[in-house]
Amino acid sequence: MNGLLRLKNWMTVMTVCFAVNVVALRIANSTPLSNTNVSWTAFASTWAPTNVQILESPFTFSDGASGKVVSIAYFSTGGVTNGKWVYAYQVVFQSGGGKLTAISIEPAGPPTTVVVGGTPTPNFSFITVKPSGATEFQDLTTGGVTVNSGDYTDSELIWVFQAPGISSGQNSVVFGYVSDLPPTKVRADLSKVNGSADLSSKPFVLVASPEPSTLLLLGLGLIGGCAFRKRQRKFMVSTK
């Protein structure tokens, strides 16, 4: 019985330590995105898009509100983003009540530094507006609600839209970030002001692949959890 009590106490201590470390890590790794305004010409032409990938994916809330997220990934061969991957997004709120206030993407590879006007800009992200009559990227809509702030925290990208948010029938501007890592596909999360409505169907988006170290830590965590459960089962058998 004393051995079982010691095991429970040890599990409690380890759980608390793990939670504290995770919170501390997220705070330490929280970095604001630059949210640099760039021209449509720079994004659609000067940055010389190659290997362009476009994904449109729908989303639905539990109250019936719905829309889509358009995501674009391309490899830049010109301008300040030359040799890097560019990721762009646009949120379109097609029908329903409430207002969309933020989007988050996890896991995601980190933003990189881009030299703008001779000055290195770390955690480079951008905001651009598709003008009326623009022929590039036909999947994107003109105009839109701008992004108020952006943040990258522990493999998670978060953008907050300008208050009061995106209403039904509206879309966001085109926003995104630049990374050294190639694309992968993950699900995004959206926040909506409207009672207790939950996002019942999350949209897929293109995003920079998580760093190998992030995947390694996840794998080690799973292995450690399995090893601990195996040890716990052996302990329970030996105490019977």
Residue, then its C-alpha position, 0 to 999 in steps of 0.5 A: m500500500n505504501g508503495l502504491l501511495r509513493l507511486k501516486n505521489w510521484m505521478t502527481v509531482m511529475t504531472v505538475c512539473f510537466a504542466v509548469n514546463v509546458v506553460a513556461l515553454r509556450i511563454a518563452n517561445s511566444t513571438p509576435l509576427s511582423n504583420t508587414n504591409v506589402s503590395w499585391t504586386a510584390f506578393a503576386s509578381t515580384w516574389a516570382p511564385t513557383n511551385v504554386q499550391i492552392l487549397e480551398s477547404p470549408f468550415t462549419f460551426s455547430d450553429g450552422a454558420s459556414g465558410k471557407v479558408v483559401s490557403i496558398a503555398y509557393f516557392s519564391t524565386g524573386g524579391v525579398t523572399n527569394g529562396k523561401w516558401v510563402y504561405a498566404y490565407q484568406v478567410v471567407f465567411q459565407s453564411g450564418g450569425g456571429k463574427l469570426t475573430a481569429i484563426s489559429i494553425e497548429p502544428a506549423g513550422p516557424p516564420t523566418t527572417v526577411v530583409v526589407g529595405g536593408t533591415p532584417t525583419p524577424n518573424f516576417s508575416f505580411i498583409t496584402v489586399k487583392p485589388s479589383g481587377a487583379t488577374e492573379f490568384q483567381d481563388l482569392t477575393t478582393g478587399g476584406v477585413t484586415v488582421n490586427s495582430g499575429d503571433y507564433t507560439d510553440s508551433e502555433l500560428i495565431w492571427v486576430f482580425q480587426a474588431p469587430g471581426i468578419s461578418s457573414g458575407q465578408n472575407s479577410v484580407v490576404f495574410g500569411y508568413v514566410s518560412d524556410l520549410p516546405p508545405t504540409k497540410v493540417r487543420a486550422d481552428l477559427s474563433k467566432v463570437n456567437g454564444s457557445a457555437d463550436l467549430s464542428s468541421k475544421p478547414f484544412v490549410l497549407v502550412a510550413s512543415p513542423e521542424p524535425s525537433t518538434l516531431l522528435l519531442l512529440g515522438l519521445g513524449l509518446i514513447g515515454g508515456c507508453a513506457f510509464r504505463k508499462r512500468q505502472r502495470k508491472f508495479m500493480v501486478s507485483t503489489k497484488 
